[in-house]
């Protein structure tokens, strides 16, 4: 690999001003495929929905699980998807990987594709508010769950159906990424420091270093879970966007002591008008609103701990004590550098899966560079300036630290109050220390040398943006302090409606008929290096299981 040497910081700044001033973001040269005509045949704005309509299945949340779930069920039943956000198609920042950071940064309270919130730990976070859910705003990495996930999930998995469901997703929206300078350097460095074996390209969770899948194609275009809707039986599918579901509607049977059943949902369009979507026959309401949205909707519908609901003056429909409990987020700790040469845009492609419970990942982002104020020495460029930032990050598996979840408002549009209690369990802290030490090992590898600057004396070192790793990485307390000071999220929060606590092994809500939760809120641990593959598989899997059940009971 070519080595770049002899760059001083002054050389670098001059290069930025002369090189980047002549280019624009790569996404601007690409054309988004014209899917508009296709998706508009089955997607409509909530304002166009009648005051009431009936369906076999109602999927609340057109996200990472809800889209494959609805697409699958539509081949046998009439299905409605209710999504609080809008379609992703036509939004360049959502549709191309170069817009990843912009999508997260340009967020507002009620309309943007990403809804940002800050946990009580002080860590900024985000959730998807767009058709495709968080798969439409994430870094695109695709890798299947590890074996531990299946063992601890509480579900008696049909492993053949699991594999078939993964493959259904992968044939449609998963691609093999092309590695370039930064990802190649990370791949080689991980092997150099002993994160072995090298497993090449694989969608499986394998100890060692590997290249995973991506939902970005070779043009950098995103293929989110929303794309899976194009594989539905479109004559049986209706997708309603900008529909905020406020309540699950429940009814009791006539005889005493009978269980309540979900009969539909009430949602509001952007003009504030209410609509009812109702299930017919043996249909069900399937809540796929995500790890935050699903427990929130249950609580607002009166399904949850009796005392807590009463404190909010929410009428108790069904006392279910563990709704909103056992909430988790996998902490991320990272370092970022400015390299001595421009790098390509790359989100997560290479991962080092260590035996110590930490995953090492990398990204390089081209970000806007703020030029100095106008002076007589520097002419303000007529085109945007861009700066490359390369990042190494460690995510821990699990985790074991349990967070808390509570309502902030009875308005479903307002994010709940969340505390993740990062590193409250000492095992999580030990994994973080192991992971950040692995980053230190990687930085000391010869494969990272070309990403260092050389000073006038010939010495080479990294140019860090933000905190660097501690010098004394052998000191556990110093490294633990670094973990606490630099903790951030990798957006893999989960829990709140766990299997065995809120839903049974078939994802049915305990004590209520015709109501299931199908998303990451049912997970006790985050599956593998990235959950989106498993969440998409889950949607397809549960859809197939429901069809099989209905066929068997005919």
VEXKOL-99302 format. One line per 10 residues: number of its first residue (from 0); their letters; for each residue x, y, z of N, C-alpha, C. Coordinates in steps of 0.1 Angstrom, whole numbers. Layout:
<nodes>
NUM) A) X,Y,Z,X,Y,Z,X,Y,Z  ... $
</nodes>
This chain:
<nodes>
0) XXXXXXXXXX) 8,-12,0,0,0,0,9,12,0  5,23,-7,13,35,-8,14,42,5  26,47,9,28,54,21,29,69,18  22,77,25,22,92,24,31,97,35  42,104,31,51,109,41,54,124,38  60,130,48,65,143,47,54,154,47  42,151,52,32,161,52,32,168,66  34,181,66,33,189,79,18,194,80  15,199,91,1,204,93,-1,216,83  9,224,81,8,235,71,5,230,57 $
10) XXXXXXXXXX) 12,219,53,10,213,40,-5,208,39  -9,202,50,-23,197,50,-33,208,48  -32,219,55,-41,229,54,-41,235,40  -29,237,35,-28,242,21,-35,232,11  -33,219,13,-39,209,5,-54,210,5  -60,212,18,-74,213,19,-80,225,11  -73,236,12,-78,248,6,-77,248,-9  -67,241,-14,-66,240,-29,-73,228,-35  -74,217,-28,-80,205,-33,-95,205,-31  -99,206,-18,-113,204,-15,-122,216,-20 $
20) XXXXXXXXXX) -116,227,-23,-123,239,-28,-128,236,-42  -122,226,-49,-126,223,-63,-136,211,-64  -140,205,-53,-149,194,-54,-161,196,-46  -171,188,-49,-183,188,-41,-186,174,-35  -195,173,-26,-198,160,-20,-201,150,-30  -195,138,-29,-197,127,-40,-212,124,-42  -220,126,-32,-235,122,-34,-241,131,-45  -236,143,-47,-242,152,-56,-241,148,-70  -232,138,-73,-230,133,-87,-238,121,-89  -245,116,-79,-253,104,-81,-268,107,-83 $
30) XXXXXXXXXX) -275,99,-90,-290,101,-91,-297,90,-83  -306,95,-75,-314,85,-67,-324,78,-77  -324,65,-78,-333,58,-86,-348,62,-84  -355,63,-94,-368,69,-93,-378,59,-89  -378,57,-75,-388,48,-69,-401,54,-66  -402,68,-68,-413,75,-63,-426,69,-70  -426,67,-83,-438,62,-90,-443,49,-84  -433,40,-80,-437,27,-74,-442,28,-60  -435,36,-52,-440,36,-38,-453,43,-36  -455,53,-45,-468,61,-44,-480,53,-47 $
40) XXXXXXXXXX) -478,41,-53,-489,32,-56,-495,26,-44  -488,25,-33,-493,19,-21,-490,27,-8  -484,38,-9,-481,47,2,-490,59,1  -497,63,12,-505,75,12,-503,83,25  -506,96,24,-505,104,36,-517,101,45  -515,102,58,-525,99,68,-538,108,66  -536,120,60,-547,129,58,-557,123,48  -552,113,40,-561,107,29,-568,94,34  -565,90,46,-571,78,52,-585,81,57  -594,72,54,-608,74,59,-609,75,74 $
50) XXXXXXXXXX) -620,79,80,-621,80,94,-620,66,101  -623,55,93,-622,42,98,-621,32,87  -612,22,88,-611,11,78,-606,-1,85  -608,-13,79,-606,-26,85,-595,-34,77  -587,-41,84,-576,-49,79,-574,-62,86  -567,-71,80,-564,-84,87,-553,-81,98  -543,-74,94,-532,-71,103,-528,-56,102  -526,-50,114,-522,-36,115,-508,-36,121  -498,-31,113,-484,-30,118,-482,-16,122  -479,-14,135,-476,-1,140,-461,2,139 $
60) XXXXXXXXXX) -457,10,130,-443,13,128,-437,6,115  -435,15,105,-429,10,93,-414,10,93  -408,3,103,-393,4,105,-386,-9,102  -375,-11,109,-366,-22,105,-373,-35,106  -381,-37,116,-389,-50,117,-403,-49,110  -409,-37,111,-423,-36,106,-424,-38,91  -414,-33,83,-414,-34,69,-414,-49,64  -404,-57,68,-404,-71,64,-415,-79,69  -420,-75,81,-432,-82,87,-444,-79,78  -446,-67,74,-458,-63,66,-457,-69,52 $
70) XXXXXXXXXX) -445,-69,46,-443,-74,33,-446,-89,32  -442,-96,43,-444,-111,44,-459,-114,45  -466,-107,54,-480,-110,57,-489,-106,45  -484,-97,37,-493,-92,26,-495,-103,16  -487,-113,16,-489,-124,6,-500,-133,9  -506,-131,21,-517,-139,25,-529,-131,31  -526,-119,35,-536,-111,42,-536,-96,38  -547,-89,41,-547,-75,39,-540,-68,51  -530,-60,48,-521,-54,58,-521,-39,57  -521,-33,69,-519,-18,70,-506,-16,78 $
80) XXXXXXXXXX) -498,-7,73,-486,-2,80,-489,13,84  -487,16,96,-488,30,101,-474,35,105  -469,45,98,-456,50,101,-457,65,105  -451,69,116,-452,83,120,-444,93,112  -433,88,105,-425,96,96,-430,96,82  -421,101,73,-425,101,59,-416,91,51  -418,91,38,-409,82,30,-395,87,29  -385,78,27,-371,82,26,-367,86,12  -375,82,2,-371,84,-12,-372,99,-16  -362,104,-22,-361,118,-25,-353,126,-15 $
90) XXXXXXXXXX) -351,121,-3,-342,128,6,-328,123,4  -320,132,-2,-306,128,-6,-298,124,6  -299,131,18,-291,128,29,-295,114,35  -307,111,35,-311,97,39,-307,87,30  -308,90,17,-306,79,7,-291,76,3  -282,85,7,-268,82,4,-259,83,17  -249,75,17,-241,74,29,-234,87,32  -231,96,22,-225,108,25,-234,117,34  -247,114,34,-256,123,42,-258,117,56  -251,107,60,-253,100,73,-252,110,85 $
100) XXXXXXXXXX) -242,118,86,-240,127,97,-250,139,96  -252,143,84,-261,154,82,-275,151,86  -280,139,84,-293,134,88,-294,135,103  -284,131,110,-284,131,125,-283,145,130  -276,154,123,-274,167,128,-286,176,125  -292,174,113,-304,183,110,-317,177,115  -318,176,128,-330,170,134,-338,180,141  -351,178,141,-360,188,148,-369,180,156  -378,187,163,-387,180,173,-397,170,167  -403,174,155,-414,166,151,-414,161,137 $
110) XXXXXXXXXX) -405,165,128,-407,162,114,-395,155,108  -383,157,113,-371,152,106,-370,137,107  -363,130,97,-361,116,97,-355,110,109  -346,118,116,-340,113,129,-346,122,140  -351,115,150,-356,122,162,-345,121,173  -339,132,176,-328,131,186,-334,133,200  -326,127,209,-329,129,224,-316,127,231  -316,132,243,-304,130,252,-308,123,264  -302,112,267,-305,104,279,-301,111,291  -306,107,303,-302,113,315,-287,111,319 $
120) XXXXXXXXXX) -281,102,311,-266,100,313,-259,112,306  -266,120,299,-260,131,292,-254,128,278  -259,116,273,-254,111,260,-264,114,249  -261,122,239,-270,124,227,-273,111,220  -285,109,216,-290,97,209,-300,100,198  -304,90,191,-314,93,180,-322,80,178  -334,83,172,-343,72,168,-349,75,154  -352,65,146,-357,67,133,-371,72,133  -374,82,124,-388,87,123,-390,88,108  -390,77,101,-390,77,86,-394,63,82 $
130) XXXXXXXXXX) -400,61,71,-403,48,66,-390,40,64  -388,29,70,-376,22,71,-370,22,85  -375,32,93,-370,33,107,-356,36,108  -349,30,118,-335,33,120,-326,27,110  -331,18,102,-323,13,90,-322,24,80  -330,34,80,-329,45,71,-320,56,75  -315,56,88,-306,66,93,-293,61,99  -291,48,98,-279,42,105,-267,41,96  -256,35,101,-244,34,94,-243,22,84  -254,14,83,-256,5,73,-249,-9,74 $
140) XXXXXXXXXX) -242,-12,85,-235,-24,87,-245,-36,89  -242,-47,83,-251,-58,83,-243,-71,87  -247,-77,99,-241,-89,104,-251,-96,112  -251,-109,111,-261,-118,118,-257,-119,133  -267,-123,140,-265,-125,155,-256,-136,158  -250,-135,170,-241,-145,176,-250,-156,182  -244,-168,185,-252,-179,191,-257,-175,204  -250,-167,212,-255,-164,226,-269,-157,225  -271,-149,215,-284,-142,213,-295,-152,213  -294,-163,205,-305,-173,204,-307,-180,217 $
150) XXXXXXXXXX) -296,-183,224,-297,-191,236,-303,-183,247  -302,-170,247,-307,-161,258,-320,-154,255  -325,-156,243,-336,-148,238,-349,-152,244  -351,-164,249,-364,-169,254,-373,-174,243  -368,-174,231,-376,-179,219,-371,-193,215  -380,-202,212,-376,-215,207,-376,-214,191  -364,-210,186,-363,-206,172,-363,-218,163  -370,-217,152,-369,-226,141,-357,-222,133  -346,-228,135,-333,-223,129,-333,-223,114  -340,-233,108,-341,-232,93,-349,-220,89 $
160) XXXXXXXXXX) -360,-217,96,-367,-205,92,-359,-192,95  -352,-192,105,-343,-181,108,-333,-179,97  -327,-190,92,-317,-188,81,-324,-184,68  -336,-190,66,-343,-186,54,-347,-171,54  -350,-167,66,-355,-153,68,-343,-143,66  -331,-146,71,-319,-139,69,-317,-138,53  -317,-149,47,-314,-150,33,-324,-142,24  -336,-142,28,-346,-134,21,-342,-119,21  -338,-114,33,-334,-100,34,-322,-98,26  -312,-107,27,-299,-105,21,-299,-105,6 $
170) XXXXXXXXXX) -308,-113,0,-309,-113,-14,-314,-100,-20  -321,-92,-11,-328,-80,-16,-320,-67,-13  -314,-66,-2,-308,-53,2,-294,-53,8  -287,-64,7,-274,-65,14,-263,-66,3  -252,-59,5,-242,-58,-5,-228,-60,2  -218,-65,-7,-205,-66,-2,-197,-53,-4  -192,-47,6,-186,-34,4,-172,-35,-2  -168,-25,-9,-154,-24,-14,-146,-16,-4  -135,-22,1,-127,-16,11,-117,-7,4  -115,5,10,-105,14,5,-95,17,16 $
180) XXXXXXXXXX) -88,28,15,-76,31,23,-78,29,38  -87,35,44,-89,35,59,-94,21,63  -104,16,57,-109,2,61,-98,-8,59  -90,-7,48,-80,-17,46,-69,-16,56  -66,-4,60,-56,-2,71,-61,-8,84  -73,-6,87,-79,-12,100,-79,-27,99  -84,-32,88,-84,-47,86,-70,-53,88  -60,-47,82,-46,-52,83,-41,-50,98  -44,-39,104,-39,-36,117,-45,-45,127  -58,-48,126,-65,-58,135,-58,-71,135 $
190) XXXXXXXXXX) -55,-76,123,-48,-89,122,-34,-88,128  -27,-77,126,-14,-75,131,-13,-76,146  -24,-71,153,-23,-71,168,-31,-83,173  -34,-93,165,-38,-106,170,-53,-108,170  -61,-99,164,-76,-101,163,-78,-111,152  -75,-123,154,-76,-134,144,-85,-145,147  -89,-153,137,-84,-154,124,-90,-143,115  -85,-141,103,-91,-133,93,-102,-141,86  -114,-137,86,-125,-145,81,-130,-139,67  -123,-129,62,-128,-124,49,-141,-118,50 $
200) XXXXXXXXXX) -149,-118,39,-162,-113,39,-172,-124,44  -180,-120,54,-189,-129,60,-200,-122,66  -212,-127,65,-224,-121,72,-226,-128,86  -218,-138,89,-220,-145,102,-211,-138,112  -215,-140,125,-208,-135,136,-196,-145,139  -184,-141,136,-172,-149,137,-161,-143,145  -156,-150,155,-145,-144,163,-133,-141,153  -127,-130,155,-116,-125,147,-120,-113,139  -113,-111,128,-115,-99,119,-123,-103,107  -133,-95,103,-140,-98,91,-145,-85,84 $
210) XXXXXXXXXX) -149,-87,72,-157,-77,65,-171,-81,65  -180,-72,70,-194,-75,70,-201,-70,58  -215,-72,58,-223,-67,47,-227,-53,49  -233,-47,40,-237,-33,40,-250,-31,33  -259,-22,38,-271,-19,30,-269,-7,21  -256,-3,19,-252,7,9,-247,-1,-3  -251,3,-15,-246,-4,-27,-233,3,-31  -228,-1,-43,-215,4,-47,-216,19,-51  -228,24,-53,-229,39,-55,-231,47,-42  -231,40,-31,-233,46,-18,-248,49,-15 $
220) XXXXXXXXXX) -257,42,-23,-271,44,-21,-276,35,-10  -284,40,-1,-290,32,10,-302,23,5  -302,11,10,-313,2,8,-318,-2,22  -327,6,27,-333,3,40,-343,-7,40  -349,-10,52,-360,-19,53,-372,-15,45  -373,-2,42,-384,3,34,-384,-4,20  -372,-7,15,-371,-13,2,-378,-27,2  -378,-34,13,-384,-47,14,-399,-47,11  -406,-35,12,-420,-34,9,-423,-36,-6  -413,-34,-14,-415,-36,-28,-416,-51,-32 $
230) XXXXXXXXXX) -413,-60,-22,-415,-74,-24,-428,-79,-17  -436,-70,-14,-449,-74,-9,-459,-77,-20  -471,-82,-17,-482,-83,-27,-489,-70,-25  -485,-61,-34,-489,-47,-32,-504,-45,-33  -512,-54,-39,-526,-52,-39,-532,-55,-25  -524,-61,-16,-529,-64,-2,-523,-54,8  -515,-45,4,-507,-36,13,-511,-22,12  -513,-15,23,-514,-1,24,-505,5,34  -497,14,31,-487,21,40,-491,35,41  -494,39,54,-498,53,57,-487,60,64 $
240) XXXXXXXXXX) -483,71,59,-472,78,65,-477,91,72  -469,96,81,-472,108,89,-485,104,98  -485,92,103,-496,87,111,-490,84,125  -494,93,135,-489,91,149,-499,82,156  -496,70,159,-505,61,166,-505,65,181  -516,68,186,-517,73,200,-522,63,210  -529,53,205,-535,44,214,-539,30,207  -536,19,214,-541,6,210,-555,5,216  -565,2,207,-579,0,212,-581,-14,216  -587,-15,228,-590,-28,234,-604,-30,237 $
250) XXXXXXXXXX) -609,-43,237,-623,-46,240,-623,-59,248  -633,-60,257,-635,-72,264,-646,-81,258  -644,-94,260,-655,-103,256,-667,-101,266  -678,-106,263,-690,-104,271,-690,-112,284  -683,-123,285,-684,-131,297,-674,-126,308  -677,-127,321,-668,-122,331,-655,-129,332  -645,-121,335,-631,-126,336,-624,-129,323  -630,-126,312,-624,-128,299,-612,-119,297  -603,-123,288,-592,-114,285,-596,-104,275  -589,-92,276,-592,-82,266,-585,-85,253 $
260) XXXXXXXXXX) -590,-80,242,-584,-82,229,-581,-69,222  -570,-68,215,-568,-56,207,-577,-56,194  -584,-46,192,-593,-45,181,-589,-35,171  -579,-27,173,-574,-17,164,-566,-7,171  -563,4,164,-555,15,169,-562,28,165  -559,39,173,-563,52,170,-551,60,166  -551,67,155,-539,75,151,-544,89,147  -534,98,147,-537,112,143,-529,116,131  -534,123,122,-527,128,110,-520,141,114  -513,147,104,-506,160,107,-515,172,108 $
270) XXXXXXXXXX) -527,170,104,-537,181,106,-544,180,120  -541,169,127,-547,167,140,-559,159,140  -564,154,129,-576,146,128,-573,132,132  -583,126,139,-582,112,144,-588,102,134  -581,91,134,-586,80,125,-585,67,133  -594,58,130,-594,44,136,-590,34,125  -581,26,128,-578,14,120,-581,2,128  -590,-7,122,-595,-18,130,-591,-31,124  -590,-41,132,-587,-55,127,-600,-62,125  -600,-71,116,-612,-79,113,-609,-94,115 $
280) XXXXXXXXXX) -620,-102,118,-618,-116,119,-608,-120,130  -599,-128,126,-588,-133,136,-575,-125,134  -577,-112,130,-565,-104,128,-559,-99,141  -548,-92,140,-540,-88,151,-534,-74,149  -531,-67,160,-523,-55,160,-509,-59,163  -499,-56,155,-485,-59,156,-477,-47,158  -472,-45,170,-465,-32,174,-450,-34,170  -445,-26,161,-431,-27,157,-426,-12,157  -428,-5,168,-425,9,169,-411,11,175  -403,0,177,-390,2,182,-388,1,197 $
290) XXXXXXXXXX) -376,0,201,-373,-2,215,-378,10,224  -380,22,218,-385,33,226,-400,34,223  -404,33,211,-418,35,207,-428,25,212  -423,12,212,-433,1,216,-436,2,231  -427,2,240,-431,4,254,-439,17,257  -435,27,250,-442,40,252,-457,39,248  -459,32,236,-473,31,232,-481,22,241  -475,11,246,-482,3,256,-486,11,268  -477,18,273,-480,26,285,-491,36,282  -490,43,271,-501,53,268,-514,47,265 $
300) XXXXXXXXXX) -514,34,262,-527,26,260,-532,20,272  -525,23,284,-530,17,296,-525,3,299  -515,-1,292,-509,-15,294,-495,-13,301  -494,-16,313,-482,-15,321,-484,-16,336  -474,-11,344,-476,-12,358,-487,-4,364  -496,-10,371,-508,-3,376,-505,10,383  -496,9,393,-493,21,401,-487,32,392  -478,29,383,-472,39,375,-482,46,365  -491,38,359,-501,43,351,-510,53,358  -514,48,370,-523,57,378,-516,70,382 $
310) XXXXXXXXXX) -503,70,384,-496,82,387,-497,92,376  -499,87,363,-500,96,352,-515,98,348  -524,92,356,-538,93,354,-542,87,341  -535,77,337,-538,69,325,-547,57,329  -559,56,324,-568,45,328,-560,31,326  -561,23,336,-554,10,335,-562,0,327  -558,-4,316,-565,-14,308,-560,-28,311  -547,-29,314,-541,-42,317,-528,-40,325  -528,-46,337,-517,-45,346,-506,-54,341  -495,-48,336,-484,-56,331,-471,-50,337 $
320) XXXXXXXXXX) -465,-55,347,-455,-47,355,-442,-45,348  -438,-52,338,-425,-51,333,-424,-43,320  -435,-36,316,-434,-28,304,-425,-16,307  -415,-13,299,-406,-3,301,-394,-6,310  -394,-19,315,-383,-23,323,-372,-30,315  -361,-32,321,-350,-39,315,-346,-33,301  -342,-21,302,-338,-13,291,-323,-11,290  -317,-13,278,-303,-13,277,-298,-5,265  -285,-1,266,-278,5,254,-264,1,255  -258,-3,243,-244,-7,242,-236,6,241 $
330) XXXXXXXXXX) -227,8,251,-219,20,250,-208,19,239  -205,30,234,-194,31,224,-184,41,229  -171,38,228,-160,47,231,-151,48,218  -147,60,215,-139,61,202,-129,72,203  -120,71,194,-110,82,191,-111,86,176  -108,98,173,-109,103,160,-96,110,156  -91,109,144,-79,115,139,-82,122,126  -74,132,123,-73,138,110,-61,132,103  -63,125,92,-52,118,85,-44,128,76  -32,125,72,-24,134,64,-28,134,49 $
340) XXXXXXXXXX) -38,127,46,-43,127,32,-58,126,32  -65,130,21,-79,128,21,-83,113,20  -93,109,27,-98,95,27,-112,95,21  -116,83,16,-129,81,11,-139,81,23  -152,84,19,-162,82,29,-165,67,31  -164,62,43,-167,48,46,-174,48,60  -185,41,60,-191,38,73,-186,24,77  -193,18,87,-187,6,92,-187,-5,82  -175,-11,80,-174,-22,70,-165,-33,76  -155,-30,84,-146,-40,90,-149,-41,105 $
350) XXXXXXXXXX) -149,-52,110,-151,-54,125,-141,-64,130  -136,-61,142,-128,-70,149,-136,-75,161  -139,-88,161,-147,-94,172,-137,-101,181  -135,-95,193,-125,-100,202,-131,-110,212  -123,-119,218,-129,-128,228,-132,-121,242  -128,-108,243,-130,-101,256,-143,-94,257  -152,-96,247,-165,-90,247,-166,-76,241  -156,-72,234,-155,-59,227,-154,-61,212  -161,-52,205,-160,-52,190,-153,-39,186  -144,-40,177,-136,-29,172,-141,-26,158 $
360) XXXXXXXXXX) -145,-13,155,-151,-9,142,-145,4,138  -147,8,126,-140,20,121,-149,27,111  -147,40,109,-154,48,99,-146,59,95  -148,64,83,-141,77,79,-152,85,72  -153,98,77,-163,107,72,-158,119,66  -164,124,56,-160,137,50,-170,147,55  -165,156,63,-174,166,69,-171,180,65  -180,189,66,-178,203,62,-167,209,71  -158,216,64,-146,222,71,-149,237,72  -149,242,85,-152,256,87,-140,265,84 $
370) XXXXXXXXXX) -140,272,73,-128,281,70,-127,292,80  -115,297,82,-113,309,91,-121,321,86  -123,330,95,-130,342,91,-123,349,80  -130,357,71,-123,363,60,-111,372,65  -100,370,58,-88,378,61,-82,382,48  -72,390,48,-65,394,36,-56,383,31  -54,373,39,-45,362,35,-52,350,29  -65,348,33,-72,336,28,-85,341,21  -86,337,9,-98,340,1,-109,331,5  -121,336,8,-132,327,11,-136,318,-2 $
380) XXXXXXXXXX) -135,305,0,-138,296,-12,-152,297,-17  -154,296,-30,-167,297,-35,-175,284,-34  -167,272,-32,-173,259,-31,-171,254,-16  -180,245,-12,-178,240,2,-164,233,4  -159,234,16,-147,227,19,-150,215,28  -143,204,26,-145,192,33,-133,187,40  -134,181,51,-123,175,59,-126,161,62  -116,152,61,-117,138,65,-114,136,79  -123,129,86,-120,125,100,-122,109,100  -111,103,105,-111,88,106,-113,84,121 $
390) XXXXXXXXXX) -122,74,123,-126,71,137,-124,56,139  -119,53,151,-119,39,156,-128,38,169  -136,28,169,-145,27,181,-146,13,186  -149,13,199,-151,0,206,-165,0,211  -172,-11,208,-186,-13,213,-185,-26,222  -191,-26,233,-191,-39,241,-204,-47,238  -203,-60,240,-215,-68,238,-224,-68,250  -235,-74,250,-245,-73,261,-255,-62,259  -254,-52,268,-246,-51,280,-254,-57,292  -248,-56,304,-254,-61,316,-260,-49,324 $
400) XXXXXXXXXX) -256,-37,322,-261,-26,329,-275,-23,325  -284,-22,335,-299,-20,332,-302,-5,333  -309,0,323,-314,14,324,-328,16,329  -333,28,328,-346,31,332,-354,38,321  -367,37,321,-376,43,311,-388,48,317  -391,61,315,-404,66,320,-409,77,310  -422,79,311,-428,88,302,-424,103,306  -423,111,295,-420,125,297,-433,133,295  -443,127,288,-455,133,285,-465,123,280  -478,126,280,-488,117,274,-489,120,259 $
410) XXXXXXXXXX) -481,129,254,-480,131,239,-471,121,233  -475,112,225,-467,101,219,-455,107,211  -456,119,207,-445,125,198,-433,129,207  -435,129,220,-424,134,229,-416,121,234  -403,121,232,-395,110,236,-396,108,251  -396,96,256,-396,93,270,-383,98,277  -383,97,290,-371,100,298,-363,87,300  -351,87,295,-343,74,295,-330,76,302  -326,67,310,-313,66,316,-307,52,313  -296,51,307,-290,38,304,-281,33,314 $
420) XXXXXXXXXX) -276,41,324,-267,37,334,-255,29,329  -248,36,319,-237,30,313,-226,26,324  -221,14,322,-210,9,331,-214,7,346  -227,7,348,-231,5,362,-227,-9,367  -228,-19,357,-223,-32,360,-208,-33,357  -200,-37,367,-185,-37,365,-180,-45,353  -188,-55,349,-184,-64,338,-184,-55,325  -194,-46,324,-194,-38,312,-181,-29,312  -177,-24,323,-166,-15,324,-153,-23,320  -152,-35,325,-141,-44,321,-140,-46,306 $
430) XXXXXXXXXX) -151,-48,300,-152,-50,285,-147,-37,278  -152,-25,283,-148,-13,277,-133,-10,278  -127,-13,290,-113,-12,291,-106,-21,281  -110,-33,280,-104,-42,270,-105,-37,256  -117,-32,253,-119,-26,239,-110,-14,236  -110,-5,246,-101,7,243,-87,4,243  -83,-6,251,-69,-11,250,-66,-17,236  -76,-24,231,-74,-29,217,-73,-18,207  -80,-7,209,-78,5,200,-64,9,201  -58,10,213,-45,14,215,-35,5,208 $
440) XXXXXXXXXX) -37,-8,209,-29,-18,202,-29,-15,187  -41,-13,182,-43,-10,168,-36,2,163  -36,13,171,-30,25,167,-14,23,167  -9,14,175,5,12,175,10,2,164  1,-3,156,4,-13,146,11,-5,134  19,-12,127,26,-6,115,16,-2,104  4,-9,104,-6,-6,94,-12,8,96  -11,14,108,-16,27,110,-6,38,108  6,35,104,17,45,103,14,55,92  8,51,81,5,61,70,-6,71,74 $
450) XXXXXXXXXX) -12,69,85,-23,79,89,-17,89,100  -4,88,102,3,98,111,9,109,103  10,121,109,17,132,104,32,131,107  40,137,99,54,138,101,58,152,104  65,155,115,69,169,118,82,172,111  87,184,113,100,188,107,112,180,111  111,173,122,123,165,126,121,151,122  111,148,115,109,134,110,101,125,120  97,131,131,89,123,140,74,122,135  68,110,138,55,108,132,45,106,144 $
460) XXXXXXXXXX) 33,112,143,23,110,153,9,113,147  -1,109,155,-15,111,150,-19,126,154  -28,131,147,-35,144,150,-49,140,155  -51,141,168,-64,137,173,-74,148,173  -86,145,171,-97,154,173,-105,149,185  -106,157,195,-112,152,208,-102,144,216  -106,138,226,-97,131,235,-89,120,229  -76,119,232,-68,108,228,-68,97,239  -64,85,236,-63,75,246,-53,79,257  -55,75,269,-45,78,279,-31,72,275 $
470) XXXXXXXXXX) -21,79,280,-7,74,277,-5,60,284  -9,60,297,-7,48,305,-19,39,303  -19,30,293,-30,22,290,-30,9,299  -19,7,306,-19,-5,315,-26,-2,328  -29,11,331,-35,15,344,-51,13,342  -56,3,349,-71,1,347,-79,13,351  -76,19,362,-85,30,366,-84,42,357  -72,44,351,-71,55,341,-79,52,329  -79,39,324,-87,36,313,-102,36,316  -105,32,328,-120,32,332,-125,46,332 $
480) XXXXXXXXXX) -116,55,337,-120,70,336,-122,75,322  -113,70,313,-115,74,299,-129,68,294  -132,56,297,-145,51,293,-157,59,298  -156,63,310,-167,71,316,-168,85,309  -156,91,307,-156,105,302,-160,105,287  -157,95,279,-159,95,265,-171,87,260  -179,82,269,-190,73,265,-199,80,256  -203,72,245,-213,77,236,-221,65,232  -231,66,223,-239,55,219,-236,51,205  -239,38,202,-238,34,188,-252,30,183 $
490) XXXXXXXXXX) -262,36,190,-277,35,187,-282,21,186  -277,12,195,-282,-1,196,-290,-4,208  -297,6,213,-305,4,225,-316,-7,222  -320,-14,233,-330,-24,231,-337,-27,245  -347,-36,245,-354,-39,257,-366,-30,259  -373,-33,270,-385,-25,274,-398,-34,272  -397,-44,264,-408,-53,262,-403,-68,261  -395,-72,271,-387,-84,269,-396,-97,268  -391,-106,260,-397,-120,259,-396,-125,274  -407,-131,278,-407,-137,292,-411,-127,302 $
500) XXXXXXXXXX) -412,-114,299,-416,-104,308,-428,-97,304  -429,-93,291,-440,-86,285,-447,-94,274  -439,-102,267,-444,-110,256,-440,-125,258  -447,-134,252,-443,-148,253,-433,-151,241  -430,-164,240,-420,-168,230,-425,-166,216  -438,-164,214,-444,-161,201,-446,-146,199  -441,-138,208,-442,-123,208,-456,-118,211  -465,-126,216,-478,-122,221,-477,-115,234  -484,-104,236,-484,-97,248,-492,-105,259  -486,-107,270,-492,-115,281,-505,-109,285 $
510) XXXXXXXXXX) -516,-117,285,-528,-113,290,-537,-106,281  -533,-103,268,-541,-96,259,-541,-104,246  -553,-106,240,-554,-114,228,-552,-104,216  -547,-110,205,-545,-103,192,-536,-91,193  -526,-92,201,-516,-81,202,-502,-87,204  -493,-83,195,-479,-88,196,-469,-76,195  -457,-78,200,-446,-68,199,-436,-75,190  -432,-69,179,-422,-75,170,-411,-65,167  -401,-64,175,-390,-55,173,-379,-57,183  -369,-48,184,-358,-50,193,-362,-47,207 $
520) XXXXXXXXXX) -374,-42,210,-378,-40,224,-379,-53,231  -380,-64,224,-381,-78,230,-367,-84,233  -356,-78,229,-343,-84,231,-337,-81,244  -331,-91,250,-324,-90,263,-310,-86,261  -304,-89,249,-291,-84,246,-290,-80,231  -281,-71,228,-280,-67,214,-274,-78,206  -280,-82,194,-275,-94,187,-262,-90,178  -251,-95,183,-239,-94,175,-234,-80,174  -226,-77,163,-220,-64,162,-230,-53,158  -241,-57,152,-251,-47,148,-264,-54,147 $
530) XXXXXXXXXX) -275,-48,153,-288,-55,154,-296,-55,142  -294,-47,132,-304,-45,122,-306,-58,114  -296,-66,111,-298,-78,104,-308,-87,111  -307,-88,125,-315,-97,133,-329,-91,134  -330,-78,135,-344,-72,136,-351,-74,122  -344,-72,111,-351,-75,98,-355,-90,97  -346,-99,101,-349,-113,101,-361,-115,110  -362,-109,122,-373,-111,131,-387,-108,124  -387,-96,117,-399,-93,110,-404,-103,100  -395,-108,92,-398,-118,82,-402,-131,89 $
540) XXXXXXXXXX) -394,-135,100,-397,-147,107,-410,-148,113  -414,-137,120,-427,-137,127,-438,-137,117  -436,-130,106,-446,-130,95,-449,-144,90  -438,-151,87,-439,-165,83,-446,-174,93  -442,-172,106,-448,-180,117,-464,-177,117  -468,-165,116,-482,-162,117,-489,-168,105  -484,-167,93,-490,-174,82,-491,-189,84  -481,-195,89,-481,-209,92,-492,-213,102  -493,-204,113,-503,-207,123,-517,-206,117  -520,-196,109,-533,-194,104,-536,-205,94 $
550) XXXX) -527,-210,86,-529,-221,77,-533,-234,85  -525,-235,96,-527,-248,104,-541,-248,111  -546,-236,114,-559,-235,121,-571,-233,112  -569,-234,99,-580,-233,90,-590,-244,92 $
</nodes>
